[in-house]
């Protein structure tokens, strides 16, 4: 996301400089650039938000051994087939 975001800012800045050099940067163009930069700033805040509200997973314990789960064989467990 950072590469795209930075590239978009570079394109917008280059376009603004080009319009300034060619003297085509009018007041209406300035308003349009204001809306575009507002949108870019908002997009930057939204792209950072998921990173700020999530937490990394806790590190695994170094000496933890996985527990072995006991499974019963057959279609039904033996206790369910017991009669009175």
C-alpha positions in Angstrom: 0.0 0.0 0.0 2.9 2.4 0.8 4.3 2.1 -2.7 1.0 2.9 -4.4 0.3 5.7 -1.9 3.7 7.3 -2.3 3.5 7.0 -6.1 0.1 8.7 -6.2 1.5 11.6 -4.1 4.5 11.9 -6.5 2.2 11.9 -9.5 -0.1 14.6 -7.9 2.9 16.7 -7.0 4.5 16.4 -10.5 1.1 17.4 -12.0 0.9 20.4 -9.8 4.4 21.5 -10.7 3.7 21.0 -14.4 0.5 23.1 -14.1 2.5 25.8 -12.2 5.3 25.9 -14.8 2.8 26.1 -17.7 0.8 28.8 -15.8 -2.4 26.7 -16.0 -2.9 26.4 -12.3 -6.1 28.4 -11.9 -8.3 28.8 -8.8 -10.6 26.1 -10.0 -7.6 23.8 -10.5 -6.5 24.7 -6.9 -9.9 23.7 -5.6 -9.8 20.4 -7.4 -6.3 19.7 -6.1 -7.6 20.5 -2.6 -10.3 17.9 -2.9 -7.8 15.4 -4.3 -5.3 16.0 -1.5 -8.1 15.7 1.1 -9.0 12.3 -0.4 -5.4 11.2 -0.4 -4.9 12.1 3.3 -8.2 10.3 4.2 -7.0 7.3 2.2 -3.7 7.3 4.1 -5.5 7.4 7.4 -7.8 4.6 6.4 -5.0 2.4 5.2 -3.2 2.7 8.6 -6.2 2.1 10.7 -6.3 -1.7 10.5 -2.7 -1.9 11.6 -3.3 0.3 14.6 -6.3 -1.6 16.0 -5.0 -5.1 15.7 -2.5 -6.8 18.0 0.2 -9.3 17.0 -0.2 -12.9 18.0 1.5 -13.9 21.3 4.8 -15.7 20.9 4.6 -19.5 21.4 5.9 -20.9 24.6 9.3 -22.5 24.0 8.8 -25.7 26.1 5.1 -26.2 25.5 4.2 -29.8 24.4 1.0 -30.3 22.5 -1.6 -32.4 24.4 -2.6 -35.7 22.8 -6.4 -35.9 22.4 -7.9 -39.3 23.2 -10.2 -40.5 20.4 -12.6 -43.4 20.5 -12.8 -45.8 17.5 -16.0 -46.8 15.8 -19.1 -45.0 14.7 -20.5 -44.4 18.2 -18.7 -44.0 21.5 -18.9 -47.1 23.8 -20.9 -45.2 26.5 -23.7 -44.4 24.2 -24.3 -48.1 23.4 -24.5 -49.0 27.1 -27.8 -50.5 28.2 -29.4 -50.4 31.7 
